Amino acid sequence: MEITTVSCVLGVVAMLLFYMSWKISNWLWFKPKKMEKFLRDQGLKGTPYRFMYGDLKEMGQMLKESMSKPMNLNHDIVPRVMPFFHKFITTFGRSVLDS
C-alpha cells in the first residue's frame, strides 16, 4: 500500500513540474518566437528575440562608444544620446516604431 501511494504522489509531482516548466518555457521562449515570426510575416523587420537580455548589451556598447567620441557642432544630438534607436530607425525605418 505504501509503494502505490508514494508512486502516485511522485507521479503527480512530476506531472506538476512538467506542466510548470512547459508554462514557463512557453512564456519565455515559444510565445516571443511565435510573435516574432508573426510580425516578420506581416513585413515588420527588427532585431531577433534574445532570451533574458534582449538588445541591452548592444545598447550599452553603442552608448559607451558614442560617448567616447567628440560631439559635432551641428546640433544633431540623437546619434549621441540614443545611438541604438537612431541606428534602428535608419536601418528598419520609422514605420516599425509607429505601428
N, C-alpha and C positions, 0 to 999 in steps of 0.2 A: 504494500500500500504506500509506503514512503517513497519508493522509487518513482511511481507514477505521478505522485503529487509534485515531487521535485522536478521531474522532466516536464510536466505541464507548466510549472512556474517558469522554468528556464525557456521553454518554447514561447511563452507569452512575452517574456522579457526580450528574447531575440527578435520576435516579430515587432515589438515596440521600438527597439533600437534600429531595426531596418527601416521602419516607417519614418522615424525621426530623421535618420540620415538621408533618406530619399527626399523628404520635405526640405531639409537644409540645402542639399546639393541642387535641388530644383530652384530654390530661391537664389542661391549664389552663382550658379553656373548655367543651367539649362534655360531658364527664363530670360536672362540677359542675352544669351547667344541667339535664342529664338527671336527676340526683339531686334537684335542687330540684323539678322537675316531678313526680317520683315521690312525694316527700314531700307536696307540695300535693294530689296526687290522693288520698292517704290521709287528708287532713284536717288535717295539721300545717301551721300557718302560721309565718311567720317573715320575717325581712328577706331581700330578694332577694340573690342571689350577686353580688358585685362583685369584679372581677379585681384581683389584687395586694393591695390594702389592706383589703378587706372592710369591717368596721364600725369599724376603728381610728380613722378621722378623727372619726366621730360620738362614739365613746367618749371620745376626748381632749377634744373640745369640751364634752361633758356633764360630765366630771370637772373641767375648768377652771371651768365655770360653777357647779358645786355647791360647789367650794372657795372661791369668791368670796363666797358668801352666809354669813351667820352661822348657826350650828347651833342648832336648837331644843333645849329642855331636856327633851324627852320620852323621851330615850334611844333614839330610833329613828335609828340611825346608818347603816343600809343605804342610804337615798337619797343620803347624802353620800359614803360610801366607795365604793359601787358603783352609781352612778346609771344606767348603761346597763342593767345586769341587773335593777335594780328596775323601770325602765320596760318592759323586755322582758317581765317576769313579769306586770306589771299589764296590759299590752296583750294578750299572747297566752296568758296563763295558765300555771300551774305544770306542766300535763301535757306541754308541749313539752319542758321540761327533764328530766322523769322518763323519757321514752321514749328 
